[in-house]
Amino acid sequence: MKIFKSIFLSLCALLLSLLILFPLLSMEGAFYGYSSPLNIPEYPRKTGEKISNVLLILIDGLRADSARSLLSLKKIPGAFGTLKTKPPSWSNPCFANIITGTWQDFHSVTSNEFDAEIPVEHLFSFSSSSFVTAFSGDESNLQLIGDSPSMSFSPDPSLSAEEMDQLIAGKAIEFLSREPSFILVHLSQVDHYQHYYGLQGEPTTKALQNVDTLLGEILEKVDLKSYLVIVTSDHGHIDQGGHGGGEEEVLNTPFFLFGENVKTGVTVSGNQVDIAPTISLLSGAPIPRYCLGEPLWDAFDLSLETRGRFSLRLLEQRDKFASSFFQMLGGVYKPLNFSMLESSSDFSSVFGTAESLRKRIDSQIQTLKGERIAQERNSRLFAPVVCGILIIGVILFGLRKGWPLAFLDATIILILFLIFYHEGLGLSFSFSVLKWGSFLEFFLIFGLPLLLAEVIVSFLLPFQVRKANPMELAKFLQKSLFSVSLILLMIFSLFFYLNGMSSTWHLPDFDQGFYELALLLLIVWNGLFALLLPFVFGFFWKRRKGARG
């Protein structure tokens, strides 16, 4: 019983860390196993007049600033700018954004572990004799579109990244000779080497040069009178290599347009989901059912009739989306009747009215989504309230037992942890910093800085509590480390209130999700350290006192 009392707080911290393992393990299923319940029924789709074939070149991992160094993109006059993606900014989710025109909440591809066909309609879904499609890229992206392309090629994945891109570019040129309506080319070596060597590494620089050469070879074979060329990336990288989070350099992707209908010199800005409807506009293909983007109108010189007719198609698509979305969340939505617009020949008025109505629908969708998220958030208010009462209670009832000082030490420990994490390791709180997601990595980036901070405070403890004997110091250290767990739990409860950990109909915020992950991991590591460090330092202080005696 005496031993139990002496380690009671350490056991409490350990028990808390063990309990935390359950929500920690559930996070993977909540984020990576997410599947949208939105179901938009099939409806008769309209095609449009074909303006141009489309070549989409996707350079995996190319940052917007790195794209400026590609000489092949400076030789042809066109439009340029940036498009923004959203977390999770891994390759598979962003690829799905591009070809579906919708975000991760609705296409359900949330990680690179997703290796099945995208569960919602995408551009390759419309492959037919009148809309011939082609894909040349690596195996991971081909899995996302299955056998839907009219023509496809994926090289042997055992080859080097350079060899794979060389074969992909060669096959793309072969496909171009058959003049498909839409062709997507995916080059991956820039992303591959940035993961290992960062933005400034020599292999990354060499990969950019290789891709620049391949781009030049492809563009040289393209007839810009029959093809509009889009060059972009799925995501960027942080400087040291990595993506997945919400850093600006990761989310802002380069965007280049070349072709006859492109306004030369125009600066383009928009979202990644705008690519799919832009391709539908140009190629005449149907608009994917789950699309939430809009064409990049300002980049093109198009007639009012073309604009008006496509804006009606987009309005119909968004009306169907909203109807299903409101039904899913139990909201009230009145479908539009735009037959008068369809019969009008005043295409200037048609375009303006259709765009205004479509933007109003988009606003209604966002408003309903925000209301439902707020309702879910209010149901979680108990978490920070309970944790706050617990901490205040511990401090008030323990005023004479040193708990306020223990919380002060815990605060110092967490400040030191932040210094070691940000300044020592140079890391941010983002999924972009994770390379493998392994037990060892979680220890190196979370456990080790926390352990170092706690060891430093432990060494300084005798100077803080001067008259305490080794046993009393060990007990006080237990209080300090248990206080660390309580503070981390309080901070986690605030993020849990704001973001939750799972939802049946939308993805929780991934950036806030990383904070939740980090806090849970820190509680787990702290529980282990709280059991070990008081014994280690208790023994150390006892030996030191004996040596002095």
C-alpha positions in Angstrom: 0.0 0.0 0.0 2.9 2.4 0.8 4.5 1.7 -2.6 1.1 2.3 -4.3 0.7 5.6 -2.6 4.2 6.7 -3.5 3.5 6.1 -7.2 -0.2 7.0 -7.3 0.2 10.1 -9.5 2.5 8.3 -11.9 0.0 5.5 -12.2 -2.8 8.1 -12.8 -0.7 9.7 -15.6 0.0 6.2 -17.1 -3.7 5.3 -16.9 -4.6 8.5 -18.6 -2.2 7.7 -21.4 -3.6 4.2 -21.8 -7.2 5.6 -22.0 -6.0 8.1 -24.6 -4.9 5.2 -26.8 -8.5 4.5 -27.7 -9.3 7.8 -29.3 -5.8 7.9 -30.7 -6.3 4.6 -32.5 -9.8 5.7 -33.7 -8.4 8.8 -35.3 -7.0 6.8 -38.2 -10.4 5.4 -39.0 -12.1 8.7 -38.5 -9.9 10.5 -41.0 -8.5 7.9 -43.3 -11.5 5.6 -43.3 -13.9 8.5 -44.0 -16.6 7.9 -46.6 -19.1 10.5 -47.7 -22.8 9.6 -47.4 -23.8 12.1 -50.1 -25.5 10.3 -53.0 -26.5 12.3 -56.1 -28.7 10.1 -58.3 -28.0 9.8 -62.0 -29.8 12.3 -64.2 -29.8 13.0 -68.0 -26.6 14.9 -68.6 -26.0 17.5 -71.3 -22.8 17.7 -73.3 -21.5 20.9 -74.8 -19.9 22.1 -78.0 -16.3 21.0 -78.2 -13.9 24.0 -78.2 -10.6 22.1 -78.0 -9.0 18.9 -77.0 -7.3 19.1 -73.6 -3.8 18.0 -72.5 -3.4 18.1 -68.7 0.2 17.7 -67.4 0.4 17.1 -63.7 3.9 17.5 -62.2 3.6 15.8 -58.8 4.9 17.9 -55.9 5.9 20.9 -58.0 5.9 24.1 -55.9 4.7 27.4 -57.4 8.1 29.0 -56.9 10.0 26.1 -58.4 7.7 26.2 -61.5 9.2 29.5 -62.5 12.5 27.8 -63.2 11.1 25.6 -65.9 12.3 27.2 -69.2 9.9 25.1 -71.3 7.0 26.9 -69.8 8.4 30.3 -70.7 8.8 29.6 -74.5 5.0 29.6 -75.2 2.8 32.6 -74.6 -0.2 31.8 -72.3 -1.8 32.5 -69.0 -0.4 31.6 -65.6 -1.1 31.8 -61.9 -1.8 29.6 -58.9 -4.7 27.4 -57.8 -5.3 26.4 -54.2 -5.9 23.0 -52.8 -7.0 21.9 -49.3 -5.7 19.5 -46.7 -5.2 16.6 -46.6 -2.7 17.7 -49.3 -1.4 14.2 -50.2 -1.1 13.1 -53.8 -4.1 10.8 -54.1 -6.6 13.3 -52.5 -5.4 16.1 -54.6 -5.5 14.0 -57.8 -9.1 13.2 -57.0 -9.8 16.9 -56.5 -8.5 17.7 -59.9 -10.5 15.1 -61.9 -13.8 15.1 -59.9 -14.1 18.9 -59.4 -15.0 18.3 -55.7 -13.2 18.2 -52.4 -12.2 15.4 -50.1 -15.4 15.7 -48.1 -17.4 14.4 -51.1 -15.0 12.2 -53.1 -13.8 10.4 -49.9 -10.2 10.0 -51.0 -8.4 11.2 -47.9 -4.9 9.6 -48.0 -2.4 7.9 -50.2 -3.5 4.5 -48.7 -6.7 4.8 -50.8 -6.0 2.3 -53.6 -9.4 1.7 -55.2 -11.2 3.6 -57.9 -12.6 7.0 -56.8 -16.1 6.3 -55.6 -17.7 9.4 -57.4 -17.9 10.5 -61.0 -14.8 11.9 -62.6 -13.7 13.1 -66.0 -12.6 9.7 -67.1 -16.0 8.3 -66.3 -17.3 9.9 -69.5 -14.9 8.0 -71.8 -16.7 7.0 -75.0 -16.2 6.9 -78.7 -17.0 10.6 -78.9 -15.0 11.5 -75.8 -11.7 9.5 -76.1 -9.5 9.8 -73.0 -5.9 8.8 -72.3 -3.8 8.5 -69.1 -0.1 8.1 -68.8 1.3 8.1 -65.3 2.2 6.0 -62.3 0.4 3.0 -60.9 -1.0 4.8 -57.8 -3.0 7.3 -59.9 -4.1 4.7 -62.4 -5.7 2.7 -59.5 -7.9 5.8 -58.7 -9.4 5.8 -62.2 -9.4 2.0 -62.9 -10.1 0.9 -66.4 -12.2 4.0 -67.3 -9.7 5.7 -69.6 -10.0 4.8 -73.3 -6.2 4.4 -73.3 -3.8 4.1 -70.4 -0.2 3.4 -69.5 1.6 2.8 -66.2 5.3 1.9 -66.1 6.9 -0.8 -64.0 7.0 0.7 -60.4 10.3 -1.0 -59.7 12.0 1.4 -62.2 13.7 4.6 -61.0 11.6 7.8 -60.9 13.6 9.2 -63.8 13.1 6.0 -65.9 9.4 6.0 -65.1 8.9 9.6 -66.2 10.8 9.0 -69.4 8.5 6.2 -70.3 5.4 8.1 -69.3 6.4 11.1 -71.4 7.2 8.8 -74.4 3.8 7.1 -74.1 2.0 10.5 -73.8 3.5 11.6 -77.1 2.3 8.3 -78.7 -1.2 8.9 -77.3 -1.2 12.5 -78.5 -0.7 11.2 -82.1 -4.1 9.5 -81.8 -5.7 12.9 -80.8 -7.8 11.9 -77.7 -10.3 14.5 -76.4 -8.6 14.5 -73.0 -5.2 13.2 -71.9 -3.7 13.4 -68.5 0.1 13.0 -68.1 1.5 12.5 -64.6 5.2 13.0 -63.9 6.4 12.1 -60.4 10.2 12.4 -60.0 10.1 16.0 -58.5 7.8 14.8 -55.7 9.9 11.7 -55.2 13.2 13.5 -54.6 11.7 16.4 -52.6 10.6 13.8 -50.0 14.1 12.7 -49.5 16.2 15.7 -50.2 14.0 18.7 -49.7 13.5 21.7 -51.9 17.2 22.7 -52.3 18.7 19.2 -52.6 20.9 18.4 -55.7 18.7 15.4 -56.7 15.6 17.7 -56.6 17.3 20.3 -58.8 18.3 17.5 -61.2 14.7 16.2 -61.2 13.4 19.7 -62.1 15.8 19.8 -65.0 14.7 16.3 -66.2 11.0 17.3 -66.0 11.8 20.6 -67.8 13.3 18.6 -70.7 10.4 16.1 -70.8 7.9 19.0 -70.8 9.7 20.5 -73.7 9.6 17.2 -75.6 5.8 16.9 -75.0 5.0 20.5 -75.8 7.0 20.3 -79.0 4.6 17.6 -80.3 1.4 19.4 -79.3 -0.6 21.2 -81.9 -1.9 24.2 -80.0 -4.6 24.8 -82.7 -6.3 21.6 -81.6 -5.1 21.2 -78.0 -5.4 23.4 -75.0 -2.5 22.6 -72.5 -2.8 22.8 -68.8 0.3 22.4 -66.7 -0.1 22.2 -62.9 0.7 20.2 -59.8 -1.3 18.4 -57.2 0.5 20.0 -54.2 3.7 21.7 -53.1 6.3 20.8 -50.4 7.6 22.4 -47.3 11.3 23.4 -47.6 12.6 20.2 -46.0 10.3 18.0 -48.0 6.9 16.8 -47.1 3.2 17.7 -47.6 -0.2 16.8 -46.3 -0.8 19.9 -44.2 -2.0 23.4 -44.8 1.2 25.4 -45.4 0.9 28.0 -48.1 3.8 26.6 -50.1 2.0 23.2 -50.0 -1.5 24.4 -50.9 -0.6 26.9 -53.6 0.0 25.0 -56.9 1.3 26.5 -60.1 -1.0 26.8 -63.1 -0.2 27.4 -66.8 -2.5 27.6 -69.8 -1.5 27.5 -73.5 -3.7 27.4 -76.5 -5.7 29.4 -79.1 -8.5 30.5 -76.8 -6.2 31.5 -73.9 -5.8 35.2 -73.1 -2.1 35.7 -73.2 -0.5 37.3 -70.1 -3.6 36.9 -67.9 -3.0 36.0 -64.3 -5.1 33.1 -63.1 -6.3 32.4 -59.6 -8.8 29.9 -58.3 -9.2 26.5 -56.6 -7.9 23.1 -57.6 -11.6 21.9 -58.1 -11.9 24.5 -60.9 -9.8 22.3 -63.2 -12.5 19.7 -63.9 -15.3 22.1 -64.9 -12.7 24.1 -67.0 -11.9 20.9 -68.9 -15.7 20.1 -69.3 -16.2 23.6 -70.7 -13.4 23.2 -73.3 -13.9 19.5 -74.3 -17.7 19.5 -74.2 -17.7 16.7 -71.7 -20.5 16.4 -69.1 -19.8 18.1 -65.7 -19.0 15.6 -62.9 -22.1 15.2 -60.6 -20.2 16.1 -57.4 -18.4 19.1 -58.9 -18.1 22.2 -56.6 -15.7 24.2 -58.9 -16.3 26.7 -61.6 -14.5 27.4 -64.9 -11.6 29.7 -65.0 -13.6 32.2 -67.1 -11.1 35.0 -67.0 -8.4 33.0 -68.7 -10.3 32.4 -71.9 -11.6 34.4 -74.9 -15.0 32.8 -75.4 -18.2 33.9 -77.0 -21.2 34.9 -74.8 -23.2 32.0 -76.3 -20.5 29.5 -75.2 -20.4 31.1 -71.7 -24.2 31.2 -71.4 -24.8 27.7 -72.5 -22.1 26.2 -70.2 -23.2 28.4 -67.2 -26.7 26.8 -67.6 -25.2 23.3 -67.6 -23.2 24.2 -64.4 -26.3 25.7 -62.8 -28.2 22.5 -63.4 -25.4 20.4 -62.0 -25.1 22.6 -58.8 -28.9 22.5 -58.4 -28.9 18.7 -58.3 -25.9 18.7 -55.9 -27.7 21.1 -53.5 -30.9 19.1 -53.6 -29.1 15.9 -52.6 -26.9 17.8 -50.0 -29.8 19.4 -48.3 -31.7 16.1 -48.3 -28.7 14.4 -46.6 -28.6 17.0 -43.8 -32.4 17.3 -43.4 -32.4 20.8 -44.8 -35.1 22.4 -47.0 -34.1 23.2 -50.5 -36.4 24.3 -53.4 -35.0 23.1 -56.7 -34.7 25.8 -59.4 -36.9 26.2 -62.5 -34.7 27.8 -65.1 -36.6 26.8 -68.3 -37.0 30.5 -69.2 -33.2 30.9 -69.1 -32.8 27.8 -71.3 -35.1 29.3 -73.9 -33.5 32.7 -74.0 -31.2 33.8 -76.7 -29.9 36.8 -74.7 -26.7 35.0 -73.7 -25.3 37.9 -71.9 -28.3 37.9 -69.6 -28.3 34.1 -69.4 -24.6 34.0 -68.3 -25.0 36.7 -65.7 -28.2 35.3 -64.2 -27.0 31.7 -64.3 -23.7 32.6 -62.5 -25.6 34.6 -59.9 -28.0 31.8 -59.2 -25.2 29.2 -59.0 -23.2 31.4 -56.6 -26.3 31.7 -54.5 -26.6 27.9 -54.4 -22.9 27.6 -53.4 -23.5 30.1 -50.6 -26.6 28.1 -49.4 -24.5 24.9 -49.3 -21.8 26.6 -47.3 -24.3 28.2 -44.9 -26.0 24.9 -44.2 -22.7 23.1 -43.7 -21.6 25.8 -41.3 -24.8 25.6 -39.3 -24.6 21.8 -39.0 -20.9 21.9 -37.9 -21.8 24.6 -35.3 -24.5 22.3 -33.9 -22.0 19.4 -33.7 -19.5 21.7 -32.0 -22.0 22.8 -29.4 -22.7 19.2 -28.4 -19.0 18.9 -27.5 -18.9 21.9 -25.1 -18.8 19.5 -22.2 -15.2 18.5 -22.9 -13.4 21.8 -22.1 -15.8 22.6 -19.3 -15.2 19.3 -17.5 -11.4 19.5 -18.0 -11.3 23.1 -16.8 -13.3 22.3 -13.6 -10.9 19.4 -13.0 -7.7 21.5 -13.3 -9.2 24.4 -11.2 -10.3 21.9 -8.6 -6.8 20.3 -8.4 -5.1 23.7 -8.0 -7.6 25.0 -5.4 -7.7 21.8 -3.2 -3.9 21.5 -3.5 -2.9 25.0 -2.6 -1.0 23.9 0.5 0.4 20.8 -1.2 2.5 22.5 -3.9 0.1 22.0 -6.9 0.3 25.6 -8.2 4.1 25.2 -8.3 3.7 21.8 -10.0 1.5 23.4 -12.7 4.1 26.2 -13.1 6.8 23.5 -13.7 4.5 21.7 -16.2 4.1 25.0 -18.1 7.8 25.4 -18.2 8.2 21.8 -19.5 5.7 22.5 -22.3 7.4 25.8 -23.3 10.7 24.0 -23.5 9.1 21.3 -25.6 7.8 23.9 -28.1 11.3 25.4 -28.2 12.9 22.1 -29.0 10.2 21.2 -31.5 10.1 24.4 -33.4 13.6 25.7 -33.1 15.6 22.5 -32.4 13.9 20.2 -34.9 12.6 23.0 -37.2 9.1 21.5 -37.3 5.7 22.9 -37.6 2.4 21.4 -36.3 1.3 19.9 -39.6 0.9 16.5 -41.3 3.6 17.7 -43.7 6.3 17.0 -41.2 5.4 13.2 -41.0 7.5 11.0 -43.3 6.5 7.5 -42.3 3.9 7.8 -39.4 5.8 5.1 -37.5 6.2 4.5 -33.8 9.9 5.6 -34.0 9.0 8.8 -35.8 6.4 9.7 -33.3 9.0 9.2 -30.5 11.6 11.3 -32.3 9.5 14.3 -33.0 7.2 14.2 -30.0 8.5 12.0 -27.3 12.2 12.9 -27.4 11.7 16.7 -27.1 9.2 16.2 -24.3 11.6 13.9 -22.5 14.5 16.3 -22.9 12.3 19.2 -21.5 11.2 17.0 -18.5 14.8 15.9 -17.8 16.0 19.6 -17.7 13.2 20.6 -15.3 13.9 17.5 -13.1 17.6 18.5 -12.8 16.6 22.0 -11.7 14.0 20.7 -9.2 16.3 20.6 -6.1 17.1 24.3 -6.6 13.4 25.1 -6.7 12.4 23.0 -3.7 15.5 23.4 -1.6 14.6 21.7 1.7 13.0 18.6 0.3 14.5 15.2 0.7 14.9 12.8 -2.3 11.5 11.1 -1.6 9.7 14.5 -1.5 11.4 15.6 -4.7 10.3 12.5 -6.4 6.7 13.0 -5.3 6.8 16.6 -6.4 8.2 15.5 -9.8 5.2 13.2 -10.1 2.9 16.1 -9.5 4.7 18.2 -12.1 4.5 15.4 -14.7 0.8 14.6 -13.9 0.2 18.4 -14.3 1.7 18.1 -17.8 -0.9 15.5 -18.7 -3.7 17.6 -17.3 -2.7 20.7 -19.2 -2.3 18.7 -22.4 -5.7 17.1 -21.8 -7.2 20.6 -21.3 -5.7 21.9 -24.6 -6.9 18.7 -26.4 -10.4 19.2 -25.0 -10.5 22.7 -26.6 -9.4 21.3 -30.0 -11.9 18.5 -29.6 -14.6 21.1 -28.9 -13.7 23.1 -32.0 -13.0 20.3 -34.4 -14.2 17.0 -33.1 -12.5 13.8 -34.1 -14.9 12.3 -36.6 -18.1 13.0 -38.5 -20.4 10.9 -40.6 -20.9 13.5 -43.3 -17.8 15.8 -43.5 -14.1 15.7 -42.8 -12.9 17.4 -39.6 -10.3 20.1 -40.2 -7.0 18.4 -40.9 -4.8 21.1 -39.6 -6.6 21.1 -36.3 -6.6 17.3 -36.5 -2.8 17.3 -36.4 -2.9 19.3 -33.1 -5.3 16.7 -31.7 -3.0 13.9 -32.8 0.1 15.7 -31.3 -1.6 16.3 -28.0 -2.8 12.7 -27.7 0.7 11.4 -28.5 2.2 13.8 -26.0 -0.2 12.5 -23.3 0.8 9.0 -24.1 4.5 9.7 -23.9 4.2 11.7 -20.8 2.3 8.9 -19.1 5.3 6.6 -19.7 7.8 9.3 -18.6 5.8 10.0 -15.4 6.2 6.4 -14.4 9.9 6.3 -15.1 11.5 9.7 -14.4 10.5 10.0 -10.7 12.2 6.7 -9.9 15.3 7.5 -12.0 15.7 10.9 -10.5 14.7 9.7 -7.0 17.5 7.2 -7.1 19.9 9.9 -8.6 19.0 12.4 -5.8 19.4 9.7 -3.1 22.9 8.7 -4.4 23.9 12.4 -4.7 22.8 13.1 -1.1 24.6 9.9 0.1 27.8 11.0 -1.7 27.6 14.5 -0.1 27.0 12.9 3.3 
